[in-house]
Amino acid sequence: MAKNVLGTELQACSHQPVTGFYRDGCCNTGAGDVGLHIVCAVMTEEFLTFSAEAGNDLITPNQLADFPGLNPGDRWCLCVSRWKEALAAGTAPPVVLEATHMSALEFVTLEDLQAHAFSH
């Protein structure tokens, strides 16, 4: 079983909408996940706008990709590189630590993730 950034069992990020590279609700990763969709983040208007302006429109639904489009408040497994870009730009969305894959710690610090922790 995969571990989260806190060293405990990786929890589900979202089943509504269904997220994750494998569309299993979790921020699991594997050889095919070149984008490393491992940060469970809670979408904000500010981040969704930032992401769209950076070339990744997460707002518009795409039926071909079975993508519903996201709204503020939705949880989604983000690419760790995009979260890191948003952090540098001051628009990083809140992170669900229990649902963020431990591999994220290879790219961002636990302190940065904790500073943006989503409070339930």
OpenMM code with the backbone's topology and positions (N, CA, C; nanometers):
from openmm import Vec3, app, unit

residues = "MET ALA LYS ASN VAL LEU GLY THR GLU LEU GLN ALA CYS SER HIS GLN PRO VAL THR GLY PHE TYR ARG ASP GLY CYS CYS ASN THR GLY ALA GLY ASP VAL GLY LEU HIS ILE VAL CYS ALA VAL MET THR GLU GLU PHE LEU THR PHE SER ALA GLU ALA GLY ASN ASP LEU ILE THR PRO ASN GLN LEU ALA ASP PHE PRO GLY LEU ASN PRO GLY ASP ARG TRP CYS LEU CYS VAL SER ARG TRP LYS GLU ALA LEU ALA ALA GLY THR ALA PRO PRO VAL VAL LEU GLU ALA THR HIS MET SER ALA LEU GLU PHE VAL THR LEU GLU ASP LEU GLN ALA HIS ALA PHE SER HIS".split()
positions = [
    Vec3(0.0845, -0.1196, 0.0000),
    Vec3(0.0000, 0.0000, 0.0000),
    Vec3(0.0879, 0.1245, 0.0000),
    Vec3(0.0512, 0.2212, -0.0818),
    Vec3(0.1266, 0.3465, -0.0927),
    Vec3(0.1171, 0.4265, 0.0365),
    Vec3(0.2169, 0.5084, 0.0589),
    Vec3(0.2225, 0.5945, 0.1773),
    Vec3(0.2039, 0.7400, 0.1364),
    Vec3(0.1563, 0.8204, 0.2306),
    Vec3(0.1411, 0.9631, 0.2067),
    Vec3(0.2624, 1.0387, 0.2628),
    Vec3(0.2609, 1.1701, 0.2506),
    Vec3(0.3739, 1.2519, 0.2948),
    Vec3(0.3933, 1.2508, 0.4458),
    Vec3(0.2946, 1.2007, 0.5190),
    Vec3(0.3048, 1.1905, 0.6642),
    Vec3(0.3569, 1.0535, 0.7071),
    Vec3(0.3751, 0.9630, 0.6087),
    Vec3(0.4269, 0.8298, 0.6376),
    Vec3(0.3216, 0.7271, 0.6727),
    Vec3(0.1940, 0.7650, 0.6591),
    Vec3(0.0853, 0.6710, 0.6861),
    Vec3(0.0225, 0.6275, 0.5537),
    Vec3(-0.0764, 0.5410, 0.5615),
    Vec3(-0.1403, 0.4883, 0.4405),
    Vec3(-0.2047, 0.5996, 0.3583),
    Vec3(-0.1788, 0.5977, 0.2282),
    Vec3(-0.2348, 0.6977, 0.1368),
    Vec3(-0.3870, 0.6889, 0.1379),
    Vec3(-0.4518, 0.8013, 0.1635),
    Vec3(-0.5978, 0.8086, 0.1655),
    Vec3(-0.6498, 0.8531, 0.0288),
    Vec3(-0.7775, 0.8294, 0.0060),
    Vec3(-0.8407, 0.8730, -0.1190),
    Vec3(-0.8419, 1.0255, -0.1249),
    Vec3(-0.8271, 1.0779, -0.2444),
    Vec3(-0.8330, 1.2226, -0.2667),
    Vec3(-0.9762, 1.2627, -0.3015),
    Vec3(-1.0332, 1.1988, -0.4052),
    Vec3(-1.1703, 1.2328, -0.4455),
    Vec3(-1.2309, 1.1240, -0.5334),
    Vec3(-1.3559, 1.0939, -0.5033),
    Vec3(-1.4348, 1.0049, -0.5890),
    Vec3(-1.5452, 1.0834, -0.6592),
    Vec3(-1.5573, 1.2132, -0.6267),
    Vec3(-1.6590, 1.2985, -0.6873),
    Vec3(-1.6015, 1.4377, -0.7037),
    Vec3(-1.5339, 1.4716, -0.8117),
    Vec3(-1.5114, 1.3869, -0.9293),
    Vec3(-1.4014, 1.2833, -0.9031),
    Vec3(-1.4039, 1.1773, -0.9816),
    Vec3(-1.3033, 1.0722, -0.9672),
    Vec3(-1.1702, 1.1246, -1.0197),
    Vec3(-1.0693, 1.1201, -0.9345),
    Vec3(-0.9387, 1.1755, -0.9684),
    Vec3(-0.8315, 1.0681, -0.9690),
    Vec3(-0.7105, 1.1100, -0.9932),
    Vec3(-0.5950, 1.0216, -0.9936),
    Vec3(-0.5574, 0.9801, -1.1343),
    Vec3(-0.4292, 0.9573, -1.1554),
    Vec3(-0.3813, 0.9145, -1.2863),
    Vec3(-0.4537, 0.7882, -1.3311),
    Vec3(-0.4811, 0.6996, -1.2359),
    Vec3(-0.5493, 0.5742, -1.2678),
    Vec3(-0.7009, 0.5841, -1.2502),
    Vec3(-0.7498, 0.7045, -1.2214),
    Vec3(-0.8931, 0.7289, -1.1973),
    Vec3(-0.9483, 0.6296, -1.0942),
    Vec3(-0.8712, 0.6170, -0.9845),
    Vec3(-0.9133, 0.5302, -0.8743),
    Vec3(-0.9449, 0.6103, -0.7486),
    Vec3(-0.9455, 0.7441, -0.7620),
    Vec3(-0.9767, 0.8295, -0.6487),
    Vec3(-0.8556, 0.8653, -0.5640),
    Vec3(-0.7407, 0.8018, -0.5918),
    Vec3(-0.6191, 0.8237, -0.5135),
    Vec3(-0.5090, 0.8826, -0.6002),
    Vec3(-0.4143, 0.9506, -0.5344),
    Vec3(-0.3009, 1.0090, -0.6048),
    Vec3(-0.1875, 0.9068, -0.6147),
    Vec3(-0.2216, 0.7872, -0.6620),
    Vec3(-0.1216, 0.6833, -0.6870),
    Vec3(-0.0413, 0.7201, -0.8097),
    Vec3(0.0764, 0.6618, -0.8220),
    Vec3(0.1612, 0.6876, -0.9371),
    Vec3(0.2278, 0.5581, -0.9812),
    Vec3(0.2816, 0.5601, -1.0995),
    Vec3(0.3487, 0.4433, -1.1541),
    Vec3(0.4264, 0.4839, -1.2774),
    Vec3(0.4831, 0.3863, -1.3447),
    Vec3(0.5704, 0.4113, -1.4594),
    Vec3(0.5032, 0.4953, -1.5684),
    Vec3(0.3741, 0.4779, -1.5914),
    Vec3(0.3055, 0.5517, -1.6966),
    Vec3(0.2714, 0.6949, -1.6619),
    Vec3(0.2810, 0.7305, -1.5354),
    Vec3(0.2415, 0.8635, -1.4885),
    Vec3(0.3585, 0.9608, -1.5001),
    Vec3(0.3874, 1.0025, -1.6234),
    Vec3(0.5016, 1.0913, -1.6448),
    Vec3(0.4818, 1.2290, -1.5819),
    Vec3(0.3563, 1.2705, -1.5618),
    Vec3(0.3289, 1.3998, -1.5001),
    Vec3(0.3336, 1.3980, -1.3490),
    Vec3(0.3401, 1.2794, -1.2896),
    Vec3(0.3405, 1.2632, -1.1444),
    Vec3(0.2228, 1.3359, -1.0786),
    Vec3(0.1040, 1.2828, -1.0980),
    Vec3(-0.0198, 1.3375, -1.0418),
    Vec3(-0.0323, 1.2916, -0.8966),
    Vec3(0.0463, 1.3513, -0.8077),
    Vec3(0.0615, 1.2974, -0.6728),
    Vec3(0.0261, 1.3938, -0.5600),
    Vec3(-0.0139, 1.5159, -0.5927),
    Vec3(-0.0519, 1.6130, -0.4896),
    Vec3(-0.2036, 1.6262, -0.4877),
    Vec3(-0.2643, 1.5869, -0.3772),
    Vec3(-0.4096, 1.6026, -0.3624),
    Vec3(-0.4359, 1.7456, -0.3170),
    Vec3(-0.4952, 1.8235, -0.4067),
    Vec3(-0.5181, 1.9653, -0.3788),
    Vec3(-0.6664, 1.9987, -0.3863),
    Vec3(-0.7054, 2.0986, -0.3095),
    Vec3(-0.8414, 2.1508, -0.3105),
    Vec3(-0.8405, 2.2738, -0.4009),
    Vec3(-0.9171, 2.2652, -0.5088),
    Vec3(-0.9154, 2.3712, -0.6090),
    Vec3(-0.9655, 2.5037, -0.5520),
    Vec3(-0.8987, 2.6104, -0.5956),
    Vec3(-0.9423, 2.7465, -0.5654),
    Vec3(-0.9597, 2.8193, -0.6980),
    Vec3(-1.0390, 2.9231, -0.6985),
    Vec3(-1.0573, 3.0049, -0.8195),
    Vec3(-0.9228, 3.0576, -0.8679),
    Vec3(-0.8420, 3.1028, -0.7730),
    Vec3(-0.7107, 3.1597, -0.8059),
    Vec3(-0.6209, 3.0556, -0.8743),
    Vec3(-0.6182, 2.9329, -0.8208),
    Vec3(-0.5338, 2.8303, -0.8814),
    Vec3(-0.5874, 2.7875, -1.0174),
    Vec3(-0.7181, 2.7706, -1.0299),
    Vec3(-0.7754, 2.7295, -1.1578),
    Vec3(-0.7433, 2.8307, -1.2675),
    Vec3(-0.7474, 2.9579, -1.2344),
    Vec3(-0.7119, 3.0633, -1.3295),
    Vec3(-0.5635, 3.0549, -1.3637),
    Vec3(-0.4789, 3.0387, -1.2606),
    Vec3(-0.3343, 3.0255, -1.2819),
    Vec3(-0.3039, 2.9078, -1.3746),
    Vec3(-0.3657, 2.7939, -1.3484),
    Vec3(-0.3400, 2.6738, -1.4274),
    Vec3(-0.3827, 2.6930, -1.5731),
    Vec3(-0.4999, 2.7542, -1.5934),
    Vec3(-0.5474, 2.7792, -1.7298),
    Vec3(-0.4511, 2.8712, -1.8042),
    Vec3(-0.4044, 2.9755, -1.7357),
    Vec3(-0.3107, 3.0698, -1.7975),
    Vec3(-0.1755, 3.0041, -1.8260),
    Vec3(-0.1430, 2.8980, -1.7511),
    Vec3(-0.0170, 2.8260, -1.7708),
    Vec3(-0.0324, 2.7139, -1.8739),
    Vec3(-0.1512, 2.7045, -1.9350),
    Vec3(-0.1704, 2.6090, -2.0431),
    Vec3(-0.2412, 2.4799, -2.0061),
    Vec3(-0.2908, 2.4687, -1.8826),
    Vec3(-0.3633, 2.3483, -1.8419),
    Vec3(-0.5008, 2.3884, -1.7889),
    Vec3(-0.5981, 2.3910, -1.8770),
    Vec3(-0.7347, 2.4300, -1.8430),
    Vec3(-0.8027, 2.3158, -1.7671),
    Vec3(-0.8197, 2.3357, -1.6381),
    Vec3(-0.8872, 2.2361, -1.5543),
    Vec3(-1.0345, 2.2698, -1.5320),
    Vec3(-1.0807, 2.3767, -1.5945),
    Vec3(-1.2184, 2.4229, -1.5745),
    Vec3(-1.3133, 2.3635, -1.6789),
    Vec3(-1.2691, 2.3606, -1.8035),
    Vec3(-1.3550, 2.3181, -1.9140),
    Vec3(-1.3664, 2.1660, -1.9213),
    Vec3(-1.4895, 2.1128, -1.9199),
    Vec3(-1.5064, 1.9670, -1.9334),
    Vec3(-1.4540, 1.9171, -2.0676),
    Vec3(-1.4029, 1.7931, -2.0683),
    Vec3(-1.3544, 1.7298, -2.1900),
    Vec3(-1.4064, 1.5864, -2.1904),
    Vec3(-1.5150, 1.5636, -2.2647),
    Vec3(-1.5776, 1.4320, -2.2657),
    Vec3(-1.4857, 1.3245, -2.3226),
    Vec3(-1.4024, 1.3584, -2.4199),
    Vec3(-1.3120, 1.2604, -2.4795),
    Vec3(-1.2125, 1.2059, -2.3775),
    Vec3(-1.1726, 1.2895, -2.2837),
    Vec3(-1.0782, 1.2487, -2.1809),
    Vec3(-1.1500, 1.2065, -2.0528),
    Vec3(-1.2838, 1.2001, -2.0571),
    Vec3(-1.3639, 1.1669, -1.9401),
    Vec3(-1.3306, 1.2614, -1.8238),
    Vec3(-1.3189, 1.3900, -1.8579),
    Vec3(-1.2832, 1.4925, -1.7600),
    Vec3(-1.4018, 1.5849, -1.7386),
    Vec3(-1.4537, 1.5943, -1.6152),
    Vec3(-1.5747, 1.6706, -1.5891),
    Vec3(-1.5577, 1.8214, -1.5821),
    Vec3(-1.4338, 1.8688, -1.5716),
    Vec3(-1.4110, 2.0103, -1.5432),
    Vec3(-1.4185, 2.0303, -1.3934),
    Vec3(-1.3350, 2.1170, -1.3410),
    Vec3(-1.3271, 2.1348, -1.1962),
    Vec3(-1.3817, 2.2699, -1.1534),
    Vec3(-1.4267, 2.2726, -1.0287),
    Vec3(-1.4789, 2.3933, -0.9662),
    Vec3(-1.4049, 2.4168, -0.8355),
    Vec3(-1.4053, 2.5411, -0.7869),
    Vec3(-1.3468, 2.5655, -0.6555),
    Vec3(-1.4096, 2.4706, -0.5529),
    Vec3(-1.3257, 2.4143, -0.4671),
    Vec3(-1.3717, 2.3197, -0.3658),
    Vec3(-1.3528, 2.1740, -0.4051),
    Vec3(-1.3425, 2.1466, -0.5367),
    Vec3(-1.3172, 2.0092, -0.5815),
    Vec3(-1.1754, 1.9689, -0.5414),
    Vec3(-1.1596, 1.8400, -0.5116),
    Vec3(-1.0264, 1.7852, -0.4858),
    Vec3(-0.9770, 1.7167, -0.6124),
    Vec3(-0.8462, 1.7324, -0.6400),
    Vec3(-0.7905, 1.6771, -0.7629),
    Vec3(-0.6439, 1.6427, -0.7419),
    Vec3(-0.5983, 1.5349, -0.8038),
    Vec3(-0.4567, 1.4967, -0.7984),
    Vec3(-0.3799, 1.5784, -0.9017),
    Vec3(-0.3044, 1.6733, -0.8534),
    Vec3(-0.2266, 1.7616, -0.9408),
    Vec3(-0.0882, 1.7047, -0.9668),
    Vec3(-0.0327, 1.7450, -1.0805),
    Vec3(0.1083, 1.7168, -1.1076),
    Vec3(0.1901, 1.7964, -1.0059),
    Vec3(0.2867, 1.7309, -0.9461),
    Vec3(0.3674, 1.7977, -0.8440),
    Vec3(0.4401, 1.9192, -0.9019),
    Vec3(0.4800, 1.9132, -1.0288),
    Vec3(0.5494, 2.0273, -1.0901),
    Vec3(0.4567, 2.1487, -1.1008),
    Vec3(0.3279, 2.1276, -1.1315),
    Vec3(0.2332, 2.2397, -1.1406),
    Vec3(0.2086, 2.2994, -1.0031),
    Vec3(0.1976, 2.2138, -0.8996),
    Vec3(0.1779, 2.2660, -0.7643),
    Vec3(0.2988, 2.3506, -0.7243),
    Vec3(0.4178, 2.3031, -0.7588),
    Vec3(0.5406, 2.3753, -0.7257),
    Vec3(0.5461, 2.5096, -0.7997),
    Vec3(0.5030, 2.5115, -0.9263),
    Vec3(0.4960, 2.6375, -1.0024),
    Vec3(0.3981, 2.7339, -0.9355),
    Vec3(0.2831, 2.6812, -0.8938),
    Vec3(0.1825, 2.7646, -0.8272),
    Vec3(0.2358, 2.8176, -0.6942),
    Vec3(0.3117, 2.7353, -0.6237),
    Vec3(0.3733, 2.7787, -0.4980),
    Vec3(0.4644, 2.8983, -0.5237),
    Vec3(0.5480, 2.8883, -0.6254),
    Vec3(0.6398, 2.9976, -0.6590),
    Vec3(0.5649, 3.1234, -0.7005),
    Vec3(0.4470, 3.1052, -0.7610),
    Vec3(0.3664, 3.2189, -0.8080),
    Vec3(0.2731, 3.2736, -0.6996),
    Vec3(0.2704, 3.2078, -0.5832),
    Vec3(0.1841, 3.2537, -0.4744),
    Vec3(0.0394, 3.2118, -0.4898),
    Vec3(0.0128, 3.1094, -0.5731),
    Vec3(-0.1251, 3.0657, -0.5965),
    Vec3(-0.1456, 2.9174, -0.5646),
    Vec3(-0.0578, 2.8592, -0.4840),
    Vec3(-0.0693, 2.7157, -0.4530),
    Vec3(-0.1996, 2.6865, -0.3811),
    Vec3(-0.2743, 2.5872, -0.4302),
    Vec3(-0.3992, 2.5509, -0.3632),
    Vec3(-0.3703, 2.4702, -0.2370),
    Vec3(-0.4663, 2.4652, -0.1444),
    Vec3(-0.4499, 2.3839, -0.0240),
    Vec3(-0.4276, 2.2366, -0.0588),
    Vec3(-0.3514, 2.1692, 0.0258),
    Vec3(-0.3130, 2.0304, 0.0038),
    Vec3(-0.3739, 1.9412, 0.1121),
    Vec3(-0.4273, 1.8256, 0.0705),
    Vec3(-0.4748, 1.7246, 0.1651),
    Vec3(-0.3562, 1.6316, 0.1892),
    Vec3(-0.2878, 1.6507, 0.2997),
    Vec3(-0.1630, 1.5795, 0.3280),
    Vec3(-0.1821, 1.4280, 0.3305),
    Vec3(-0.2914, 1.3819, 0.3898),
    Vec3(-0.3172, 1.2382, 0.4032),
    Vec3(-0.3381, 1.1705, 0.2681),
    Vec3(-0.3715, 1.2496, 0.1656),
    Vec3(-0.3994, 1.1953, 0.0328),
    Vec3(-0.2931, 1.2328, -0.0700),
    Vec3(-0.1829, 1.2940, -0.0247),
    Vec3(-0.0732, 1.3324, -0.1133),
    Vec3(0.0361, 1.2261, -0.1047),
    Vec3(0.0724, 1.1706, -0.2192),
    Vec3(0.1687, 1.0600, -0.2271),
    Vec3(0.3062, 1.1025, -0.1748),
    Vec3(0.3705, 1.0119, -0.1028),
    Vec3(0.5014, 1.0424, -0.0430),
    Vec3(0.6070, 1.0821, -0.1463),
    Vec3(0.5910, 1.0429, -0.2717),
    Vec3(0.6868, 1.0806, -0.3767),
    Vec3(0.6948, 1.2314, -0.3955),
    Vec3(0.5926, 1.3037, -0.3525),
    Vec3(0.5944, 1.4496, -0.3649),
    Vec3(0.7139, 1.5096, -0.2906),
    Vec3(0.7591, 1.4405, -0.1858),
    Vec3(0.8692, 1.4926, -0.1049),
    Vec3(1.0026, 1.4925, -0.1800),
    Vec3(1.0064, 1.4294, -0.2962),
    Vec3(1.1264, 1.4344, -0.3792),
    Vec3(1.1353, 1.5680, -0.4536),
    Vec3(1.0250, 1.6434, -0.4546),
    Vec3(1.0182, 1.7669, -0.5342),
    Vec3(0.9854, 1.8909, -0.4521),
    Vec3(0.9117, 1.8738, -0.3434),
    Vec3(0.8747, 1.9852, -0.2566),
    Vec3(0.8978, 1.9428, -0.1116),
    Vec3(0.9119, 2.0402, -0.0249),
    Vec3(0.9380, 2.0071, 0.1151),
    Vec3(0.8081, 1.9808, 0.1911),
    Vec3(0.8212, 1.8996, 0.2943),
    Vec3(0.7064, 1.8754, 0.3815),
    Vec3(0.6604, 2.0063, 0.4446),
    Vec3(0.7552, 2.0946, 0.4752),
    Vec3(0.7207, 2.2233, 0.5353),
    Vec3(0.6330, 2.3070, 0.4416),
    Vec3(0.6659, 2.3090, 0.3119),
    Vec3(0.5829, 2.3834, 0.2166),
    Vec3(0.4438, 2.3220, 0.2066),
    Vec3(0.4390, 2.1887, 0.2039),
    Vec3(0.3089, 2.1221, 0.1966),
    Vec3(0.2275, 2.1500, 0.3235),
    Vec3(0.2917, 2.1408, 0.4384),
    Vec3(0.2221, 2.1663, 0.5650),
    Vec3(0.1736, 2.3107, 0.5751),
    Vec3(0.2517, 2.4029, 0.5204),
    Vec3(0.2129, 2.5447, 0.5235),
    Vec3(0.0864, 2.5691, 0.4397),
    Vec3(0.0571, 2.4768, 0.3490),
    Vec3(-0.0603, 2.4886, 0.2628),
    Vec3(-0.1614, 2.3768, 0.2903),
    Vec3(-0.1518, 2.3164, 0.4074),
    Vec3(-0.2391, 2.2051, 0.4424),
    Vec3(-0.3840, 2.2497, 0.4492),
    Vec3(-0.4700, 2.1682, 0.3910),
    Vec3(-0.6147, 2.1921, 0.3963),
    Vec3(-0.6633, 2.1522, 0.5340),
    Vec3(-0.7369, 2.2423, 0.5968),
    Vec3(-0.7939, 2.2080, 0.7282),
    Vec3(-0.9391, 2.1673, 0.7073),
    Vec3(-0.9675, 2.0457, 0.7475),
    Vec3(-1.0980, 1.9837, 0.7229),
    Vec3(-1.2086, 2.0578, 0.7910),
] * unit.nanometer
topology = app.Topology()
chain = topology.addChain("A")
for resn in residues:
    res = topology.addResidue(resn, chain)
    for name in ("N", "CA", "C"):
        topology.addAtom(name, app.Element.getBySymbol(name[0]), res)
